[in-house]
Amino acid sequence: MDFTICPATLDDCKDISRMILELAEHEKVLDQIKVTQEDLEKDGFIKNPFFHGVVVEVPDEHRSKEGHTKVGYALYFYSYSSWKGRAVYMEDLYVMPEFRGKGIGKALMSKVAQMGLAAGCSLLNFCVLDWNKPSLDFYLSQGCLNTTADMGYQFMRCEGVALEKLAKGGT
């Protein structure tokens, strides 16, 4: 199948927002989505963006059942490892279900890896849900490591009231 991967533009935020909701529905966390199309526009397309993105577009003759030609995306940002130096963190990798198994996900991940290497990064980090065996198997087949299983690292988060308390000096 023909497809192209391009850097996300301001005009892509509507499609990215739609696909974020599709991803959240797949991951059974739709009620947790707070980011809007306007947030994406504001946060991704400023002088110092909080994220970068790439989108997958198919020709009109291959558009989705709903008529979409933007059928996948990846969001990423740069971070830093105190052990390894520059890193790229892939926040999302999503391909619409009807377009999976056609090499699009692998091409998206490859593009993020290329962007990271071009920026001097030595790591590509990301998370995957423990119940998502097809994705886990895919990532492992690409040579990725499961740092939770292999090294014992646990992904942690502080948000909401706990974040506010922490910012004020703790409990």
C-alpha positions in Angstrom: 0.0 0.0 0.0 1.2 3.5 -0.8 1.6 5.9 2.0 3.7 8.9 3.0 5.1 10.0 6.3 5.4 13.8 6.8 6.1 16.1 9.7 2.9 17.1 11.4 1.6 20.5 10.6 -0.9 22.8 12.3 -3.5 21.6 9.9 -3.0 18.0 11.0 -4.1 18.7 14.6 -7.7 17.9 13.8 -6.8 14.4 12.5 -4.2 13.8 15.3 -6.9 14.7 17.9 -9.3 12.3 16.3 -6.7 9.5 16.3 -5.8 10.3 19.9 -9.4 9.6 20.8 -9.3 6.4 18.8 -6.1 5.3 20.6 -7.6 6.1 24.0 -10.7 4.1 23.1 -8.6 1.1 22.1 -6.6 1.4 25.4 -9.9 1.7 27.3 -9.0 5.1 28.8 -11.2 7.4 26.8 -12.5 9.1 29.9 -8.9 10.3 30.7 -8.4 12.4 27.6 -8.1 16.1 28.4 -6.1 17.3 25.4 -8.0 19.1 22.7 -7.3 20.0 19.1 -6.6 23.5 20.4 -4.1 22.2 22.9 -2.3 20.3 20.2 -2.2 23.5 18.1 -0.9 25.6 21.0 1.6 23.1 22.4 3.1 21.7 19.2 3.4 24.7 16.9 5.1 27.3 19.0 8.7 28.6 19.1 9.7 25.9 21.6 7.2 23.1 21.1 6.4 20.6 23.8 6.1 17.8 21.2 6.8 17.0 17.6 4.9 14.7 15.3 4.7 12.8 12.1 1.6 11.7 10.3 0.8 9.0 7.7 -1.3 9.8 4.7 -2.6 7.5 2.1 -3.8 8.4 -1.4 -7.5 9.2 -1.8 -8.2 5.8 -3.4 -7.1 4.1 -0.1 -8.9 6.4 2.3 -10.5 4.9 5.4 -14.1 3.7 5.6 -14.9 7.1 7.2 -13.1 9.0 4.4 -9.9 9.8 6.2 -6.6 10.0 4.4 -4.5 10.6 7.6 -4.4 7.1 9.0 -1.6 7.1 11.6 0.6 9.3 13.7 3.5 9.4 16.2 4.1 12.1 18.7 7.6 12.4 20.3 9.7 14.8 22.3 13.4 15.0 23.2 14.6 14.2 26.7 17.9 13.5 28.5 19.3 10.4 30.2 21.8 11.1 32.9 23.5 7.9 31.9 23.3 7.9 28.1 22.7 11.6 27.1 20.2 12.7 24.5 17.1 10.6 24.1 13.9 10.8 22.2 10.6 9.7 23.8 7.8 8.4 21.6 4.6 9.3 23.4 2.2 7.8 20.9 2.4 5.5 17.9 -1.0 4.8 16.3 -2.3 3.3 13.1 -6.0 3.0 12.4 -7.1 -0.6 12.7 -8.0 -1.1 9.1 -4.4 0.0 8.1 -2.5 -2.2 10.5 -0.3 -5.0 9.2 0.8 -3.0 6.2 4.2 -1.7 7.5 2.9 1.7 8.5 3.6 1.3 12.3 7.1 0.1 11.6 7.7 3.0 9.2 6.4 5.5 11.8 8.7 4.1 14.5 11.6 4.1 12.0 10.9 7.8 11.3 10.9 8.7 15.0 14.2 6.7 15.3 15.6 8.6 12.4 14.6 12.0 13.9 16.2 11.0 17.2 19.5 9.9 15.6 19.6 13.1 13.5 19.3 15.0 16.8 22.2 13.1 18.3 20.0 10.8 20.5 21.3 7.4 21.6 18.0 6.2 23.1 14.4 5.8 21.9 12.1 5.4 24.9 8.4 4.6 25.1 5.7 2.7 27.1 3.4 0.0 26.0 0.5 -1.5 28.0 1.3 -4.9 29.5 -1.9 -6.4 28.1 -1.1 -5.3 24.5 0.7 -8.5 23.5 0.7 -7.8 19.7 2.4 -4.4 20.3 4.8 -5.9 22.9 5.7 -8.7 20.4 6.2 -6.1 17.6 8.5 -3.9 19.7 10.6 -6.9 20.8 10.9 -8.0 17.2 12.4 -4.6 16.4 15.2 -5.2 19.0 13.6 -3.1 21.7 14.1 -4.0 25.4 11.4 -4.4 28.0 13.1 -2.4 30.7 10.4 -3.4 33.3 11.1 -7.1 32.8 14.8 -6.9 32.1 15.9 -4.1 34.5 13.1 -3.7 36.9 12.3 -0.1 36.0 8.8 1.0 36.8 7.1 4.0 35.0 5.9 6.5 37.6 3.6 9.5 37.4 2.5 12.3 39.7 -0.5 14.3 38.7 -3.5 16.4 39.9 -3.6 17.2 43.6 -0.5 15.0 44.3 1.4 17.1 41.8 0.2 20.4 43.3 1.1 19.1 46.8 4.5 18.0 45.6 5.1 21.4 44.0 4.4 23.1 47.4 7.0 20.9 49.2 5.3 17.6 49.7 2.5 16.2 51.8 
